[in-house]
Amino acid sequence: MLLTANDVIHAWWVPDFGMKRDAIPGFINEMWISVDADKPGTYRGQCAELCGADHGFMPIVVVAKPKAEFEAWLEEQKDGSGSGARRDGVNAMSPRGEPRRPRARTAEGHRAAG
């Protein structure tokens, strides 16, 4: 997985994976994760860096699928039939088709500039 940020330093942390990596604006960090084949499921984490007023609202959710289900999903993405929407109907894209970006705020709650 490649990690970066567009606003402030974030720390990508999922306790079950036993590792944490920083996402730093202007830099690309990498992180390798391997989930045992007999342990598919949902793994949860959070940003572990105090990154602003919305820090408490940055959950991380990793869905590890069984190999056959993952390969089917991957084929959908390759042939363009994948919608990009999650099962719960939430899409990671904005109404304009751009990736959603977290709103960065300073500790005082003002918009971050620059």
C-alpha positions in Angstrom: 0.0 0.0 0.0 1.2 3.5 -0.8 0.5 6.3 1.7 0.6 10.0 1.3 -1.4 13.0 2.5 -2.6 16.2 1.0 -3.0 18.3 4.2 -1.1 17.4 7.4 0.7 14.3 8.7 -1.6 11.3 9.4 -0.6 8.0 10.8 -2.3 4.9 9.3 -2.7 2.4 12.1 -4.7 -0.9 12.3 -3.8 -2.7 15.5 -4.4 -6.2 14.2 -1.7 -5.6 11.5 0.9 -4.7 14.2 2.3 -1.7 12.4 1.8 2.0 11.8 3.0 4.2 8.9 2.9 8.0 8.5 1.2 9.6 5.6 3.2 12.8 5.0 2.3 15.5 2.5 4.8 15.5 -0.4 6.2 12.1 0.4 5.2 8.5 -0.5 5.6 5.8 2.2 4.9 2.1 1.5 3.4 -0.5 3.8 3.0 -4.2 3.1 0.2 -6.1 4.7 -0.5 -9.8 4.6 -3.7 -11.3 6.0 -3.8 -15.0 6.6 -6.0 -16.8 4.2 -8.1 -18.3 7.0 -8.7 -14.8 8.6 -10.8 -12.8 6.1 -12.9 -10.1 7.6 -13.1 -6.5 8.6 -10.2 -4.9 10.3 -10.5 -1.5 11.9 -8.1 1.2 12.9 -7.7 5.0 13.1 -5.4 7.8 12.4 -2.8 7.7 15.3 -1.4 11.2 14.7 -3.1 14.2 16.3 -3.8 15.9 13.0 -6.5 18.4 13.7 -10.0 19.0 15.0 -11.5 16.1 12.9 -8.8 13.6 14.1 -11.4 11.6 16.0 -13.5 11.1 12.9 -10.9 9.4 10.7 -11.7 5.7 11.0 -9.8 3.2 8.9 -11.6 0.1 7.6 -9.8 -2.7 5.8 -12.0 -5.5 4.3 -9.9 -8.6 3.7 -11.7 -10.9 1.3 -11.2 -14.6 0.6 -8.9 -15.1 -2.4 -11.7 -16.1 -4.9 -13.9 -13.2 -3.9 -10.9 -10.8 -4.2 -10.0 -12.1 -7.6 -13.6 -11.6 -8.8 -13.6 -8.1 -7.4 -10.2 -7.4 -9.2 -11.6 -8.6 -12.5 -14.6 -6.3 -12.1 -12.2 -3.4 -11.6 -10.1 -4.4 -14.7 -13.1 -4.7 -17.1 -14.7 -1.5 -15.9 -17.9 -3.1 -14.5 -17.0 -2.2 -10.9 -19.0 0.7 -9.7 -16.6 1.9 -7.0 -19.4 2.0 -4.5 -19.3 0.1 -1.3 -22.1 -2.3 -0.4 -23.6 0.2 2.0 -24.0 2.6 -1.0 -21.3 5.1 0.1 -19.0 6.1 -2.7 -15.5 7.3 -2.1 -15.9 9.9 -4.8 -17.4 13.4 -4.5 -20.4 14.4 -6.6 -18.0 15.8 -9.2 -16.2 12.4 -9.5 -13.1 13.5 -7.5 -11.8 11.6 -4.5 -13.2 12.9 -1.2 -10.6 14.8 0.9 -10.8 15.3 4.6 -11.2 18.8 5.7 -8.1 20.0 7.5 -8.5 22.3 10.5 -6.1 23.7 13.0 -6.4 23.0 16.7 -8.4 26.2 17.1 -10.9 25.0 14.5 -9.9 27.4 11.8 -9.3 26.3 8.2 -5.7 25.4 7.6 -4.0 27.6 5.0 -1.3 26.4 2.6 
